[in-house]
Amino acid sequence: MTKQIVEVITSVERRRRWSREEKERLVAATLEPTGSVSEIARSAGIHVSQLFRWRKELCQISASSVPQLVPVEFVGTLLEPPTPASPEPPPAARSRKKASMVMIELGGGRRLRVESDIDTEALARILDVLERR
């Protein structure tokens, strides 16, 4: 006959209370590139779903404090070629000048690069579609 170890629980265990700092520390660890949610949850003695719930709650709180406007950074502009000494006749078709590129930083690490002479109505429709995603 083999012996088995049996654990006898004699009292009711109370719920643990986690401070906001402890939750933030654990959630921050999950956002690290080398962080494994299951390992972090196991080391803290909690279920993975609890850690994901804290992560969702804390990220929603911080997302509302993020301003809606983001800084714009000009990467560079293309210079127009020098104008010739003798004027040329205007071309029959609409000529297109070299335009500079504008990069728009969207949330979630997404970027949108457009030429500076883009139709503003078309750009507004594109941004509306991307905002809904």
NUTOR-530286 format. One record per residue (C-alpha): residue number from 1; residue in one letter; x, y, z. Coordinates in Angstrom, 2 decimals. Layout:
<rs>
<NUM, "A", <X, Y, Z>>;
...
</rs>
This chain:
<rs>
<1, "M", <0.00, 0.00, 0.00>>;
<2, "T", <1.33, 3.47, -0.93>>;
<3, "K", <1.05, 6.50, 1.23>>;
<4, "Q", <-0.59, 9.66, -0.10>>;
<5, "I", <-0.23, 13.13, 1.30>>;
<6, "V", <-3.54, 14.73, 2.12>>;
<7, "E", <-3.91, 18.43, 2.86>>;
<8, "V", <-6.53, 19.27, 5.46>>;
<9, "I", <-7.95, 22.78, 5.32>>;
<10, "T", <-9.21, 23.79, 8.73>>;
<11, "S", <-10.21, 27.40, 8.16>>;
<12, "V", <-11.81, 29.48, 5.46>>;
<13, "E", <-9.21, 31.34, 3.47>>;
<14, "R", <-10.06, 34.97, 2.89>>;
<15, "R", <-9.73, 36.70, -0.43>>;
<16, "R", <-6.44, 38.35, -1.04>>;
<17, "R", <-6.47, 42.08, -1.56>>;
<18, "W", <-4.10, 43.42, -4.19>>;
<19, "S", <-3.01, 47.03, -4.04>>;
<20, "R", <-3.03, 49.10, -7.20>>;
<21, "E", <0.78, 49.20, -7.15>>;
<22, "E", <0.98, 45.39, -7.03>>;
<23, "K", <-1.50, 45.09, -9.90>>;
<24, "E", <0.40, 47.68, -11.96>>;
<25, "R", <3.70, 45.89, -11.31>>;
<26, "L", <2.30, 42.55, -12.47>>;
<27, "V", <0.58, 44.07, -15.52>>;
<28, "A", <3.75, 45.97, -16.46>>;
<29, "A", <5.66, 42.70, -16.34>>;
<30, "T", <3.22, 41.17, -18.84>>;
<31, "L", <3.82, 44.03, -21.27>>;
<32, "E", <7.56, 43.38, -21.39>>;
<33, "P", <8.76, 41.68, -24.59>>;
<34, "T", <10.10, 38.71, -22.64>>;
<35, "G", <7.16, 38.54, -20.21>>;
<36, "S", <5.00, 35.42, -20.19>>;
<37, "V", <1.53, 36.01, -18.77>>;
<38, "S", <1.17, 32.43, -17.55>>;
<39, "E", <4.54, 32.46, -15.77>>;
<40, "I", <3.84, 35.82, -14.13>>;
<41, "A", <0.40, 34.66, -12.99>>;
<42, "R", <1.82, 31.40, -11.64>>;
<43, "S", <4.56, 33.20, -9.70>>;
<44, "A", <1.97, 35.55, -8.15>>;
<45, "G", <-0.37, 32.67, -7.31>>;
<46, "I", <-3.28, 33.95, -9.41>>;
<47, "H", <-5.16, 32.68, -12.43>>;
<48, "V", <-4.18, 33.94, -15.88>>;
<49, "S", <-7.68, 35.32, -16.48>>;
<50, "Q", <-7.35, 37.52, -13.37>>;
<51, "L", <-4.15, 39.01, -14.75>>;
<52, "F", <-5.78, 39.66, -18.12>>;
<53, "R", <-8.73, 41.35, -16.35>>;
<54, "W", <-6.37, 43.65, -14.44>>;
<55, "R", <-4.52, 44.38, -17.65>>;
<56, "K", <-7.75, 45.31, -19.42>>;
<57, "E", <-8.93, 47.50, -16.53>>;
<58, "L", <-5.63, 49.31, -16.10>>;
<59, "C", <-5.16, 49.86, -19.84>>;
<60, "Q", <-8.68, 51.33, -20.14>>;
<61, "I", <-7.93, 53.76, -17.32>>;
<62, "S", <-4.68, 54.91, -18.90>>;
<63, "A", <-6.18, 55.05, -22.42>>;
<64, "S", <-8.70, 57.68, -21.35>>;
<65, "S", <-5.91, 59.91, -20.07>>;
<66, "V", <-4.09, 59.83, -23.42>>;
<67, "P", <-4.68, 63.04, -25.36>>;
<68, "Q", <-6.52, 62.74, -28.66>>;
<69, "L", <-3.95, 64.91, -30.45>>;
<70, "V", <-0.59, 63.42, -31.26>>;
<71, "P", <2.60, 65.25, -32.24>>;
<72, "V", <3.43, 65.49, -35.92>>;
<73, "E", <6.95, 64.90, -37.10>>;
<74, "F", <8.09, 66.01, -40.55>>;
<75, "V", <10.43, 63.39, -41.96>>;
<76, "G", <11.61, 65.47, -44.88>>;
<77, "T", <10.40, 67.35, -47.90>>;
<78, "L", <11.13, 66.98, -51.55>>;
<79, "L", <12.46, 70.10, -53.18>>;
<80, "E", <11.01, 71.34, -56.45>>;
<81, "P", <13.44, 71.42, -59.37>>;
<82, "P", <14.78, 74.86, -60.24>>;
<83, "T", <12.62, 76.78, -62.67>>;
<84, "P", <14.07, 77.06, -66.17>>;
<85, "A", <15.09, 80.46, -67.56>>;
<86, "S", <12.66, 80.30, -70.48>>;
<87, "P", <9.03, 79.66, -69.64>>;
<88, "E", <7.60, 76.47, -71.07>>;
<89, "P", <4.07, 76.26, -72.34>>;
<90, "P", <1.69, 74.71, -69.80>>;
<91, "P", <1.05, 71.03, -70.47>>;
<92, "A", <-2.39, 70.02, -71.67>>;
<93, "A", <-2.92, 67.61, -68.78>>;
<94, "R", <-2.74, 68.68, -65.15>>;
<95, "S", <0.89, 68.54, -64.10>>;
<96, "R", <1.72, 67.10, -60.74>>;
<97, "K", <4.32, 68.78, -58.58>>;
<98, "K", <6.57, 66.69, -56.41>>;
<99, "A", <4.83, 66.61, -53.09>>;
<100, "S", <6.22, 66.01, -49.66>>;
<101, "M", <5.21, 62.97, -47.66>>;
<102, "V", <3.29, 63.30, -44.40>>;
<103, "M", <3.35, 60.45, -41.89>>;
<104, "I", <0.36, 60.17, -39.55>>;
<105, "E", <0.93, 58.13, -36.37>>;
<106, "L", <-2.21, 56.16, -35.49>>;
<107, "G", <-2.81, 54.24, -32.27>>;
<108, "G", <-1.42, 50.75, -31.83>>;
<109, "G", <1.86, 51.48, -33.64>>;
<110, "R", <0.16, 52.00, -36.99>>;
<111, "R", <1.39, 54.66, -39.41>>;
<112, "L", <-0.17, 56.17, -42.48>>;
<113, "R", <1.99, 57.92, -45.07>>;
<114, "V", <0.29, 60.21, -47.55>>;
<115, "E", <1.44, 62.86, -49.94>>;
<116, "S", <0.83, 66.40, -48.77>>;
<117, "D", <-1.41, 67.21, -51.75>>;
<118, "I", <-3.90, 64.39, -51.01>>;
<119, "D", <-7.59, 65.16, -51.37>>;
<120, "T", <-8.71, 66.10, -47.85>>;
<121, "E", <-12.13, 64.48, -48.25>>;
<122, "A", <-10.54, 61.19, -49.29>>;
<123, "L", <-8.13, 61.39, -46.34>>;
<124, "A", <-11.04, 62.06, -43.96>>;
<125, "R", <-12.85, 58.94, -45.25>>;
<126, "I", <-9.70, 56.84, -44.84>>;
<127, "L", <-9.16, 58.08, -41.27>>;
<128, "D", <-12.83, 57.41, -40.41>>;
<129, "V", <-12.47, 53.79, -41.55>>;
<130, "L", <-9.20, 53.32, -39.65>>;
<131, "E", <-10.64, 54.90, -36.50>>;
<132, "R", <-13.48, 52.36, -36.42>>;
<133, "R", <-11.04, 49.44, -36.39>>;
</rs>
